Every structure is written in structure tokens, then in C-alpha cells.
Amino acid sequence: MSSCLGVFIAFVILGVLGMFMVGGMAASATKTKTVNANSVLHLTFSDPIPEKTDNVQQSGFSINRKSTLGLTDIQRAIKKAQGDKKIKGILLEPKFMGMGKSTALALRRSLEEFSASGKFVYAMSDVLTQDGYYLASAADSIFLNPIGGMDFRGFGASMPFMKDMLDRLGVNAQVVYAGKFKSATEPIRRNNISPENRMQISEYLDDRYSLFVEDIAKSRNLTPAAVKNIASEFLVRKPQDAVTHGLVDHLKYRDEVYTSIQDKLGQNVDKDPKLVKLEDYYNPKTNIGDQSAKDKIAVVFAEGNIVDNSKEQGVIDGEKYADIIREVRRNKGIKAIVLRVNSGGGSVIASDKIRREILAAKEQGLPVVISMGDMAASGGYYIAADGDAIYAEPNTLTGSIGVFGVLPSVQKMMADKLGVRFDTVNTGKFSNAYSPFFDMSNQEFNIIQQMVEATYDDFLGVVAEGRGMTKDQVNEIAQGRVWTGKRALELGLVDELGTLQDAMDKAAELAGVQKYKVREWPKAKSQFEQIISEVLGEDMPIAQIALKESLGEFYPQYQLVQEMMQTKGVQARLPFVVN
């Protein structure tokens, strides 16, 4: 009876929401944002940027929720503004840089192309972070608040180690892994960074930092050595230092920047410029490609951790993405598939389900081209390895070909801290093996180690088959080690350094089509569907939404731990979290 009442109440709530939504959609349908002459596109990047618009779990509950624009749509908006006679320039105001290094590189290119078209790009900020400055350095002029600040000190990595804490609690982590660089488990089995991990992190940071410095130096007419010196000596300690060392052009308050923009436009300086918000300017429903073409190329965006049995957006559920690729390859109008990967990996089982459908697509003659975003590592590389062509950005994080497993035992903690002991009766010596309440025997540990090594050997085989290499050749560059896209190209793990557009062009070439239109997957839920899912708790329980709101920027770390605990079997995951 109570469950029936609950269903009835839910339908009443959804009915009321539906009336509000219909009214809201009808109202919004009659309103169109008008772009006036002499307008300026205002880019703030105050939210994390997904690869695909709205392919992210929304937080909070709101009927008037706005879309979260993805990288590709932001780039299209900038390209559109480049040819729009009413848009005269861009004002970049990086407030929160929730984006990876390759995403920032892609947006920076778009800003450079916009500027090269003859239109201006101004950047202003109260406080410039390093990532924010990297993007701002592409601007024609950079303005910093006179009492603001700038953080410019180079790249660094810090890792917490919890082995002593676990020992004191009486928790035995029981780690098994394959690949000497597969360092994801180091924080629970060591008290410091291993020499192998220190070497790979150092190399990885140096590669990304070199690109970062070279791009800034070129834009600011400085030498790379000068930029590195400014960072290493921490020479920018107050706003004026940024001007003195050539990183910033002027110290100005907002009203003064607005005056500079109006003066640039030849407009009344006593009025504020006509700023157009990014989300108001670009319609993500805009068709992509040549709409007169009959042939279609499918772009499947695979971003987030690779998981089992999740309905959330912004993660790669194995079953869901296998279904997507199956749907795409059975569509007669689709002539090629581009898989855009931005993932540090996760479940081996889920990864293999996706790979199976990629192979099926290739078997039926569909070209599959891979485009790597910020990262395509571990399980992310597993699903990429069989591509007919693999494209990466120079600062993409890739590789991490290795696997691990963790089986925590709380036997000592339960006995010493709580006075609780366990005993067991079994039909065989392994009947109760791998229980969290008993430490593994040497024989049990060896069995798990063999299973992990077998999975690693399978991973090597996947890469060897996909890349036309031998297992021994793959093993030499695998071992769980991460590489930048630039290094991966040299090692044969990727074919070209290029963008998503480059990957689409290659897919068209392999399919033998001249004209094509683009169709994107996964299909994002509508605003109404998202609200229904939240009310019914299908996507994310209300309690978890509240937790996400409370944890803010720390939620991804919590989510990672939750996903690792819920993932089935052995994992192929990036050896560290990149922030």
C-alpha cells in the first residue's frame, strides 16, 4: 500500500513539474537572444568543461537549468563568432579553469584563430591562475586587477601516502599489480614515491610544462628560458611584477577595461560594452557538417571513468557504450565512427565490452578513428588501441598499460580495535578466500597475482593486435607507464598529433566520402528527462546530489574512491589523479 502511495505522489509531483516545464519551455521558445551590432562575446569558463554538451551529471535541482556547453560546441561558438559581423571581439575572463591541459590547448588555438581573423581578443581577471593565464596569454591584451594577483610558479605534483595510517588502523591493503610503473596503489602500499613513479611523473610534467612555456613565450614575445625563470624564481609576487616581466599588459579595474573595449570599438566610452554570454550566443542543437550530404559520420564521446552498471552522465558505462556503438554500426547511413576518448580508465570488464563492439564495427567495414582528449590512459587506451588511426594532442596523457587489484583486509583492525574475531567453516580450502575479514594466505595471494598478470598479458595482446606490434615490443613501453601524446607518437602508440576535426577528416577519407554530416552520441537527456531522473533517483540519489554540492571541487576524489570500490574485478586505471 505504501509503495502504491509513493508512486501516486511521484506522478503528482511529475505532473506539476511537467506543467511548469511546458510553461517554461513555451516561454523560452518565444525568447531569442538578439545580438546587436558592435557586440563582444564574453567567455568566463566558470564551470567544468565536458567534451560534449550536457554530458555531465548536473548538481542540484532546478527547473531553469542551463546547458553545460562542451568543448566542441564552445569551439564552434568561437568559430561562428569569427564570421559574425556583429561580433567585433572576445572578452576572456577566466574565473574557474575546470578543464584539462589538452582542452585548454584546443581553446587556445580557437582564440588564436579568432585573433588572426582581424578581430580583437582581450583578457581580464582579478586573479590569474596558471591555467587561466595559459588561456589568457593568447589574447592581444591582458588586463589584471591592480590589487589582484597572479600565480605563476611552474608545475608540481603532490601525493598523499596512507600506509602508516592503514597500519595503525590494522587494515592490510593486500595489493596486486602488473607493470612496475602502475603506481595507482602506491599511496596504500608505500610511504613515498617510488623511483619508477618519480621518473614517469617528472617526465610527464616536463613534457607538458615545456609546451606550456613555449606557447606562452611565443604569444608574449619572450624566450622560453625567460618564462621558465619567471616561474622558477617566483618573480611575480605582486600585480606590477606581472607587467614588469611582460606577462601582463596593463593593470586596470573592470570599468577601465570596459572603457578600453569601447574605445577599441569607437563607441561611447560612458557606456558599458554589449557583452554576449557564450550560452546565449550558441545553440548546441545546430547541425554539424554539410547538411546536404547523405553520408554521416558518428562521433561517440567517451568521457569519464570506465565503470560497470552506472546510469550517471559523464561516466563510461560498459553496457551503455557497447549499446551505443552497436546502434551506430547498425545505422546504414553511418559511414565511419570517431571515438573521442577522455578517460583515465577503470573497469577492465567494461572496457572489453566497448572494445568488442569496436571490433564488430571494423569487421563490417566501418572505419573507426580515435581522437584523444585530455587523457586516454589505461582502460581509456584499451578502448582506443584498435582504432584504424589514433590522434592525440601533444599534451594528452596516454599509455598506462597495466592493471592492478586491491583486496583490503580488516582482520587485525576488527580484532585489535573492536575485539571482534571471525571464524569459518568451509567445504574447500578456498571457499572463504578473499574475504575482507581474513588476510590472504601466500597461496591465495599468488593466485590473484597470476590472475592480474594474465589480465596484463591480455592487455598487451590487445595493444599488440591493435598497433601491429609484438607483445614484447608493447611490454617494453607498457609496464603501466604514462606518456604524453608527443612521446606516444614516437613510441607508436598514436599515429598523428591532431584535433577532433583532424580525426573526423581522417574517418571521412578512410570511408571514401567527400561530404558528410556529423551525428553525436550519447544523446543528452532533455531538461525534463533530467529532472524526472533526479526525482525518481535514477541518475543520482538526492543525498548524493547534496553531497556533491557540499564537497564541491573535492567531489571527484570521493567519486573516484566510490567507483573503485564498486568496480568489478581487476582495474586498468590511471596511476594517479590529475588536477
ROVOZA-841972 format. One record per residue (C-alpha): residue number from 1; x, y, z. Coordinates in steps of 0.2 Angstrom, whole numbers. Layout:
N
NUM:X:Y:Z
...
***
This chain:
579
1:0:0:0
2:14:12:5
3:23:9:-12
4:7:12:-22
5:5:29:-12
6:23:33:-16
7:21:30:-35
8:5:40:-34
9:14:55:-26
10:28:54:-38
11:16:55:-53
12:8:70:-45
13:25:79:-42
14:30:75:-60
15:13:81:-67
16:16:98:-58
17:34:98:-64
18:28:94:-81
19:16:109:-81
20:30:121:-75
21:42:114:-88
22:29:116:-103
23:26:133:-97
24:45:137:-95
25:49:129:-112
26:35:139:-121
27:41:155:-113
28:59:151:-118
29:54:147:-136
30:47:164:-138
31:63:172:-132
32:78:173:-143
33:94:182:-139
34:97:196:-151
35:115:200:-155
36:117:219:-158
37:130:227:-169
38:147:230:-161
39:144:216:-148
40:158:207:-139
41:157:188:-135
42:161:186:-116
43:170:170:-111
44:171:166:-92
45:173:147:-91
46:166:147:-74
47:160:129:-75
48:170:112:-79
49:170:109:-97
50:165:92:-103
51:169:85:-121
52:151:85:-126
53:137:97:-121
54:127:92:-106
55:137:75:-105
56:140:78:-86
57:130:75:-71
58:120:90:-66
59:121:95:-47
60:106:102:-38
61:88:103:-43
62:82:117:-54
63:69:119:-67
64:78:133:-76
65:94:124:-78
66:106:129:-92
67:116:118:-103
68:134:115:-99
69:142:118:-115
70:155:105:-121
71:172:109:-128
72:167:105:-146
73:152:117:-145
74:162:131:-137
75:175:130:-151
76:160:130:-164
77:154:146:-155
78:170:155:-157
79:171:149:-175
80:154:156:-178
81:158:172:-169
82:174:174:-180
83:162:175:-196
84:149:185:-187
85:149:204:-192
86:140:209:-177
87:153:201:-165
88:169:213:-165
89:179:204:-152
90:181:192:-137
91:182:197:-119
92:190:182:-110
93:188:182:-91
94:194:165:-84
95:186:164:-67
96:187:145:-64
97:198:134:-75
98:189:117:-74
99:197:110:-89
100:212:98:-93
101:228:104:-102
102:223:97:-119
103:206:106:-118
104:215:122:-114
105:226:119:-129
106:211:117:-140
107:203:133:-134
108:219:142:-135
109:220:138:-153
110:202:144:-156
111:206:161:-148
112:222:162:-159
113:212:159:-175
114:199:171:-170
115:213:185:-167
116:221:180:-183
117:205:184:-192
118:207:203:-188
119:196:204:-173
120:202:208:-155
121:204:196:-140
122:205:205:-123
123:208:195:-107
124:205:202:-89
125:205:194:-72
126:205:199:-54
127:216:183:-50
128:225:174:-64
129:229:155:-60
130:242:147:-71
131:229:138:-81
132:219:154:-83
133:235:163:-88
134:239:150:-101
135:222:153:-110
136:224:172:-107
137:241:173:-115
138:233:170:-132
139:224:187:-130
140:230:203:-139
141:230:212:-122
142:229:206:-104
143:222:216:-90
144:225:212:-72
145:216:220:-57
146:228:232:-49
147:226:224:-32
148:223:207:-39
149:236:193:-40
150:244:180:-52
151:250:163:-48
152:265:158:-59
153:277:146:-51
154:278:131:-63
155:271:113:-62
156:272:102:-47
157:264:86:-41
158:260:80:-23
159:254:63:-17
160:247:58:0
161:253:41:7
162:242:32:19
163:252:16:23
164:256:21:40
165:238:26:44
166:232:9:37
167:245:0:48
168:239:9:63
169:221:5:60
170:225:-13:57
171:220:-13:38
172:230:-24:27
173:228:-17:9
174:234:-33:0
175:239:-25:-17
176:242:-35:-33
177:248:-26:-49
178:257:-29:-65
179:268:-16:-73
180:282:-8:-62
181:275:9:-67
182:257:5:-62
183:258:16:-46
184:240:19:-43
185:241:8:-27
186:257:17:-20
187:248:28:-8
188:242:12:1
189:257:1:0
190:271:14:2
191:276:30:12
192:284:39:-3
193:285:40:-22
194:294:25:-30
195:309:29:-41
196:300:22:-56
197:284:33:-52
198:295:48:-49
199:304:46:-66
200:287:45:-75
201:279:59:-66
202:294:70:-69
203:295:66:-87
204:276:69:-89
205:277:86:-80
206:292:91:-90
207:284:87:-107
208:268:97:-103
209:277:111:-95
210:288:113:-110
211:273:115:-121
212:265:127:-109
213:281:138:-108
214:283:138:-127
215:266:143:-131
216:266:157:-118
217:284:163:-124
218:278:164:-142
219:262:174:-138
220:271:186:-126
221:287:188:-137
222:298:181:-123
223:310:167:-124
224:306:150:-116
225:321:152:-104
226:314:169:-98
227:297:162:-95
228:304:147:-85
229:315:159:-75
230:300:170:-70
231:291:154:-64
232:306:146:-55
233:311:161:-46
234:293:166:-42
235:296:183:-49
236:278:188:-50
237:273:192:-32
238:263:207:-34
239:252:214:-49
240:265:226:-55
241:278:212:-57
242:267:203:-70
243:268:219:-80
244:287:222:-77
245:291:204:-83
246:280:206:-98
247:266:193:-94
248:253:206:-92
249:250:222:-102
250:240:233:-90
251:234:235:-73
252:216:240:-74
253:199:239:-65
254:184:232:-74
255:177:249:-78
256:194:254:-86
257:194:238:-96
258:176:242:-102
259:182:259:-107
260:197:252:-117
261:184:240:-126
262:173:254:-131
263:187:265:-137
264:193:250:-147
265:175:249:-155
266:174:268:-157
267:159:268:-146
268:153:279:-132
269:165:276:-118
270:152:282:-105
271:143:266:-108
272:147:248:-105
273:151:237:-120
274:137:225:-127
275:143:208:-119
276:135:192:-126
277:136:177:-115
278:143:161:-123
279:127:151:-118
280:116:164:-125
281:126:165:-141
282:127:147:-147
283:114:135:-150
284:121:117:-146
285:107:110:-157
286:115:117:-173
287:118:104:-186
288:136:100:-189
289:144:97:-206
290:137:98:-223
291:118:95:-221
292:116:92:-240
293:126:76:-238
294:118:59:-237
295:133:51:-228
296:135:53:-209
297:150:51:-198
298:146:47:-180
299:156:55:-166
300:155:45:-149
301:161:55:-134
302:168:43:-121
303:172:54:-106
304:174:50:-88
305:179:34:-78
306:175:17:-86
307:163:9:-74
308:150:-5:-73
309:132:-3:-71
310:130:16:-69
311:116:27:-76
312:125:44:-72
313:130:55:-87
314:149:60:-88
315:155:42:-85
316:158:27:-97
317:147:13:-93
318:152:-3:-102
319:135:-9:-106
320:129:8:-111
321:143:12:-123
322:143:-5:-131
323:125:-2:-135
324:128:15:-142
325:142:8:-154
326:131:-6:-159
327:117:6:-163
328:129:17:-173
329:136:2:-183
330:119:-4:-187
331:114:13:-194
332:115:11:-213
333:118:30:-215
334:134:30:-204
335:150:28:-215
336:163:29:-201
337:165:31:-182
338:176:43:-172
339:178:38:-154
340:183:54:-144
341:191:47:-128
342:194:57:-112
343:196:44:-99
344:209:38:-86
345:202:20:-87
346:193:10:-74
347:185:-7:-76
348:193:-20:-87
349:177:-29:-90
350:168:-13:-95
351:182:-8:-106
352:182:-25:-115
353:163:-24:-119
354:166:-7:-128
355:181:-15:-137
356:171:-29:-143
357:159:-18:-152
358:173:-8:-160
359:180:-24:-167
360:162:-28:-173
361:161:-11:-182
362:178:-14:-190
363:173:-32:-196
364:158:-25:-205
365:169:-12:-214
366:166:4:-204
367:182:14:-201
368:185:18:-183
369:196:33:-179
370:201:38:-161
371:203:56:-155
372:211:58:-138
373:207:72:-127
374:215:77:-110
375:218:58:-107
376:216:41:-114
377:225:31:-102
378:224:13:-95
379:206:7:-99
380:205:23:-110
381:219:17:-121
382:212:-1:-120
383:196:5:-130
384:207:16:-141
385:220:3:-146
386:210:-5:-161
387:207:12:-170
388:211:12:-188
389:220:28:-184
390:224:36:-167
391:225:55:-165
392:231:64:-149
393:236:81:-143
394:254:84:-139
395:250:86:-121
396:237:71:-120
397:241:59:-106
398:240:42:-113
399:248:24:-111
400:247:17:-93
401:246:0:-100
402:245:-10:-84
403:232:-17:-71
404:230:-19:-53
405:219:-25:-39
406:216:-21:-21
407:208:-33:-8
408:208:-24:9
409:208:-35:25
410:201:-28:41
411:205:-44:51
412:218:-35:63
413:208:-19:65
414:192:-29:70
415:202:-39:82
416:213:-26:90
417:202:-11:89
418:184:-18:91
419:188:-35:99
420:178:-44:85
421:185:-60:78
422:179:-71:64
423:180:-90:62
424:174:-100:47
425:168:-117:41
426:172:-122:23
427:169:-135:10
428:186:-132:2
429:201:-123:7
430:197:-108:-5
431:178:-107:-1
432:180:-92:10
433:196:-85:2
434:197:-66:-2
435:185:-61:12
436:189:-44:19
437:189:-52:37
438:204:-63:34
439:221:-60:27
440:226:-69:11
441:237:-84:13
442:253:-85:2
443:244:-97:-10
444:228:-86:-11
445:239:-71:-15
446:249:-80:-28
447:233:-85:-37
448:227:-67:-38
449:244:-61:-44
450:243:-74:-58
451:226:-68:-62
452:232:-50:-63
453:247:-55:-73
454:235:-64:-85
455:225:-49:-87
456:240:-38:-90
457:246:-51:-104
458:229:-49:-112
459:231:-30:-111
460:247:-32:-120
461:239:-43:-133
462:225:-30:-136
463:238:-17:-139
464:249:-28:-150
465:235:-33:-161
466:228:-15:-162
467:245:-7:-166
468:253:-21:-176
469:267:-24:-163
470:273:-39:-154
471:269:-42:-136
472:287:-40:-131
473:288:-23:-140
474:272:-17:-131
475:279:-23:-114
476:294:-13:-116
477:284:3:-117
478:270:-3:-106
479:273:-8:-88
480:259:5:-83
481:269:20:-88
482:261:36:-94
483:266:46:-109
484:262:62:-117
485:254:62:-134
486:271:68:-141
487:280:54:-133
488:267:41:-138
489:269:46:-156
490:287:42:-156
491:283:26:-147
492:270:21:-160
493:255:21:-148
494:247:35:-158
495:248:39:-177
496:246:58:-178
497:245:73:-167
498:229:82:-171
499:212:88:-166
500:195:80:-166
501:192:88:-183
502:208:80:-190
503:201:63:-184
504:184:67:-192
505:193:71:-209
506:203:55:-207
507:187:45:-204
508:179:53:-220
509:195:49:-230
510:195:31:-224
511:176:29:-228
512:179:37:-245
513:166:51:-243
514:169:69:-248
515:154:77:-240
516:147:72:-223
517:136:77:-209
518:140:73:-191
519:129:65:-178
520:135:64:-160
521:132:51:-146
522:127:49:-132
523:111:58:-133
524:110:70:-119
525:94:70:-108
526:82:84:-110
527:80:96:-96
528:63:87:-92
529:71:70:-93
530:85:75:-81
531:73:82:-68
532:62:66:-69
533:78:55:-66
534:83:66:-51
535:65:65:-44
536:65:46:-46
537:83:44:-41
538:88:35:-57
539:103:45:-60
540:110:51:-44
541:101:49:-27
542:96:66:-19
543:108:63:-4
544:122:61:-16
545:117:77:-25
546:118:86:-8
547:135:78:-5
548:141:84:-22
549:135:102:-18
550:144:101:-1
551:161:94:-7
552:162:105:-22
553:179:103:-30
554:183:88:-19
555:169:78:-25
556:179:70:-40
557:191:62:-27
558:176:55:-17
559:168:49:-33
560:184:40:-38
561:185:30:-22
562:167:25:-24
563:169:19:-41
564:185:9:-37
565:175:1:-23
566:160:-3:-34
567:170:-9:-50
568:170:-27:-53
569:187:-37:-55
570:204:-31:-60
571:205:-12:-65
572:215:-4:-78
573:215:14:-71
574:227:29:-72
575:240:28:-59
576:236:45:-51
577:223:58:-51
578:227:73:-62
579:220:90:-56
***
